[in-house]
Amino acid sequence: MTDKTESGATTEGHQDLPAAVAHLMETTAALRRLIERENALLESRRPHETKILQGEKLRLTEEYRAALARVRAEEAALLGERDSPIRRQLKAATEAFRAELKRHARILIRLKTVTEGIVRAISEEAVRQRGVVRRYGTDAKATQAVAGPAALSLDRRI
């Protein structure tokens, strides 16, 4: 938990910050930590456990959007000059957040690719086991054997 001074500054290891900026940085850090937890669950092959994080993730995302909008509305007054210490701190927090988001995206893409490969392999095996379908042409002669479409249903155990 961070302590705030009367001016709204925070004492979480940052220099004194306006309350809106401190709130944005704290929300960004909380969202980054939550995504780190989700990434750890995905990497340890426990994606089903990420469901419990979704409510908090949604809440933090909305809080982040609102905090960002407040800071953007008063950017010059809250952040100061282009190369101010406050801007540098906010930039560092944002870069750490974006790095974790990139890692999250890579993990999700990797899981999606694996899942698609599994589904494709199951589908191909189902078609192979089903066998080929012989069809008859208009002259009542058998045509070349063709693999027919296969219905496939999956459950969450895959």
C-alpha positions as CSV (number, residue, x, y, z in Angstrom):
1,M,0.0,0.0,0.0
2,T,1.3,3.5,-0.8
3,D,1.1,6.5,1.4
4,K,-0.2,9.7,-0.1
5,T,0.7,13.2,1.1
6,E,-1.8,16.0,1.3
7,S,-0.8,17.3,-2.2
8,G,-1.6,13.8,-3.6
9,A,2.0,12.7,-3.8
10,T,2.9,9.1,-3.3
11,T,5.7,7.6,-1.4
12,E,6.1,4.4,-3.4
13,G,9.7,5.1,-4.2
14,H,8.8,7.8,-6.7
15,Q,9.4,11.5,-6.4
16,D,6.4,13.5,-5.4
17,L,3.7,13.1,-8.0
18,P,0.4,14.7,-8.6
19,A,-2.5,12.4,-7.4
20,A,-3.8,11.7,-10.9
21,V,-0.3,10.7,-12.1
22,A,0.4,8.6,-9.0
23,H,-3.0,6.8,-9.5
24,L,-2.1,6.1,-13.2
25,M,1.3,4.7,-12.3
26,E,-0.2,2.5,-9.4
27,T,-2.9,1.3,-11.7
28,T,-0.4,0.5,-14.5
29,A,1.8,-1.4,-12.0
30,A,-1.2,-3.4,-10.7
31,L,-2.3,-4.3,-14.2
32,R,1.2,-5.3,-15.1
33,R,1.5,-7.6,-12.1
34,L,-1.9,-9.2,-12.8
35,I,-0.8,-9.9,-16.4
36,E,2.5,-11.3,-15.1
37,R,0.4,-13.7,-12.9
38,E,-1.7,-14.6,-15.9
39,N,1.4,-15.3,-18.0
40,A,2.8,-17.5,-15.3
41,L,-0.4,-19.5,-15.2
42,L,-0.4,-19.9,-19.0
43,E,3.2,-20.9,-19.1
44,S,2.6,-23.5,-16.4
45,R,-0.1,-25.0,-18.6
46,R,-3.0,-23.9,-16.3
47,P,-5.0,-21.6,-18.5
48,H,-8.3,-22.6,-16.8
49,E,-7.0,-20.9,-13.7
50,T,-6.9,-17.5,-15.4
51,K,-10.6,-17.3,-15.2
52,I,-10.4,-16.1,-11.6
53,L,-8.3,-13.1,-12.7
54,Q,-10.7,-11.9,-15.4
55,G,-12.9,-9.8,-13.1
56,E,-10.0,-8.0,-11.6
57,K,-8.4,-7.6,-15.0
58,L,-11.5,-5.9,-16.4
59,R,-11.8,-3.6,-13.3
60,L,-8.1,-2.6,-13.6
61,T,-8.4,-2.1,-17.3
62,E,-11.3,0.3,-16.9
63,E,-9.5,2.1,-14.0
64,Y,-6.4,2.4,-16.2
65,R,-8.5,3.9,-19.1
66,A,-10.1,6.4,-16.8
67,A,-6.8,7.3,-15.1
68,L,-5.1,7.7,-18.5
69,A,-7.9,10.0,-19.7
70,R,-7.6,12.2,-16.6
71,V,-3.8,12.6,-17.1
72,R,-4.2,13.2,-20.9
73,A,-6.8,15.9,-20.2
74,E,-4.4,17.9,-18.1
75,E,-1.1,16.6,-19.5
76,A,0.8,19.9,-19.5
77,A,-0.2,20.8,-15.9
78,L,0.4,17.3,-14.5
79,L,3.5,16.1,-16.4
80,G,5.4,19.3,-17.0
81,E,8.0,19.8,-19.7
82,R,8.8,17.2,-22.3
83,D,11.8,15.7,-20.4
84,S,10.5,16.2,-16.8
85,P,11.3,13.6,-14.2
86,I,7.5,12.8,-13.9
87,R,7.3,12.1,-17.6
88,R,10.4,9.8,-17.4
89,Q,8.9,7.9,-14.5
90,L,5.6,7.5,-16.3
91,K,7.4,6.4,-19.5
92,A,9.4,3.8,-17.6
93,A,6.2,2.4,-16.0
94,T,4.5,2.4,-19.4
95,E,7.4,0.6,-21.1
96,A,7.4,-2.1,-18.4
97,F,3.7,-2.5,-18.9
98,R,4.0,-2.8,-22.7
99,A,6.9,-5.3,-22.4
100,E,4.6,-7.5,-20.3
101,L,1.8,-7.1,-22.8
102,K,4.1,-8.1,-25.6
103,R,5.1,-11.2,-23.7
104,H,1.4,-12.0,-23.0
105,A,0.6,-11.7,-26.7
106,R,3.5,-14.0,-27.6
107,I,2.3,-16.6,-25.1
108,L,-1.3,-16.4,-26.4
109,I,-0.2,-16.7,-30.1
110,R,1.9,-19.7,-29.2
111,L,-1.0,-21.4,-27.3
112,K,-3.3,-20.6,-30.2
113,T,-0.9,-22.2,-32.7
114,V,-0.6,-25.3,-30.6
115,T,-4.3,-25.6,-30.1
116,E,-5.0,-25.2,-33.9
117,G,-2.4,-27.8,-34.6
118,I,-4.1,-30.3,-32.2
119,V,-7.6,-29.6,-33.7
120,R,-6.2,-30.0,-37.2
121,A,-4.6,-33.3,-36.3
122,I,-7.7,-34.6,-34.6
123,S,-9.8,-33.6,-37.7
124,E,-7.4,-35.3,-40.1
125,E,-7.4,-38.5,-38.0
126,A,-11.2,-38.5,-37.8
127,V,-11.3,-38.2,-41.6
128,R,-8.7,-40.9,-42.0
129,Q,-10.5,-43.3,-39.7
130,R,-13.8,-42.7,-41.4
131,G,-12.4,-43.8,-44.7
132,V,-13.1,-42.6,-48.2
133,V,-16.5,-42.2,-49.8
134,R,-17.2,-43.8,-53.1
135,R,-19.5,-41.9,-55.2
136,Y,-21.4,-42.7,-58.4
137,G,-21.5,-40.5,-61.4
138,T,-24.4,-39.8,-63.7
139,D,-23.6,-43.0,-65.7
140,A,-24.0,-45.1,-62.5
141,K,-20.3,-45.9,-62.5
142,A,-18.2,-45.5,-59.4
143,T,-16.1,-42.4,-59.4
144,Q,-12.7,-41.9,-57.8
145,A,-12.7,-42.3,-54.0
146,V,-12.9,-39.0,-52.2
147,A,-12.5,-38.2,-48.5
148,G,-15.8,-36.8,-47.3
149,P,-16.3,-34.1,-44.8
150,A,-16.2,-35.1,-41.2
151,A,-18.2,-33.7,-38.3
152,L,-16.1,-33.0,-35.3
153,S,-17.1,-31.9,-31.8
154,L,-14.6,-31.0,-29.0
155,D,-14.9,-30.4,-25.3
156,R,-12.6,-28.5,-22.9
157,R,-10.4,-31.5,-22.1
158,I,-8.2,-31.0,-25.1
